[in-house]
């Protein structure tokens, strides 16, 4: 299966560096009315699910980082 996004690995690495579990990140996203579950987040982090622009913004907010940081390679 081909990659569906280019920032999934960065999301995963940043999340882990902040010691945030997938469950915790999902909870932070749900508070922003972004309805993802852990399997969906896993697919994002493994580049198997595309992201909407509003999801990228919410993930950046939840990880307390900038969108630019998510796109740094």
VEXVO-294599 format. One record per residue (C-alpha): x, y, z; residue in one letter. Coordinates in steps of 0.05 Angstrom, whole numbers. Layout:
X, Y, Z, A $
...
//
This chain:
0, 0, 0, X $
27, 68, -18, X $
36, 125, 31, X $
-26, 168, 41, X $
8, 225, 78, X $
78, 253, 89, X $
76, 275, 161, X $
52, 212, 198, X $
122, 192, 220, X $
136, 263, 246, X $
71, 261, 286, X $
91, 194, 316, X $
162, 217, 333, X $
139, 282, 364, X $
84, 248, 403, X $
133, 197, 431, X $
185, 250, 447, X $
132, 285, 489, X $
114, 219, 524, X $
42, 224, 500, X $
5, 159, 486, X $
-39, 150, 426, X $
-98, 148, 474, X $
-78, 215, 504, X $
-70, 247, 436, X $
-137, 221, 414, X $
-169, 250, 477, X $
-136, 318, 463, X $
-163, 316, 392, X $
-232, 296, 415, X $
-233, 358, 460, X $
-223, 398, 396, X $
-281, 361, 365, X $
-235, 321, 319, X $
-265, 252, 323, X $
-209, 202, 313, X $
-198, 137, 350, X $
-132, 100, 364, X $
-135, 55, 302, X $
-145, 117, 259, X $
-87, 153, 292, X $
-44, 91, 282, X $
-61, 91, 208, X $
-42, 165, 205, X $
24, 154, 240, X $
39, 96, 193, X $
23, 139, 133, X $
-36, 94, 113, X $
-91, 147, 122, X $
-94, 216, 90, X $
-105, 277, 134, X $
-151, 336, 126, X $
-123, 406, 137, X $
-165, 416, 199, X $
-137, 351, 228, X $
-66, 375, 217, X $
-82, 440, 253, X $
-113, 403, 311, X $
-55, 354, 317, X $
-6, 412, 318, X $
-46, 445, 373, X $
-52, 380, 413, X $
23, 370, 409, X $
36, 443, 425, X $
77, 453, 361, X $
72, 489, 295, X $
46, 460, 230, X $
115, 476, 201, X $
147, 429, 251, X $
102, 373, 229, X $
126, 383, 158, X $
201, 386, 174, X $
242, 329, 145, X $
//
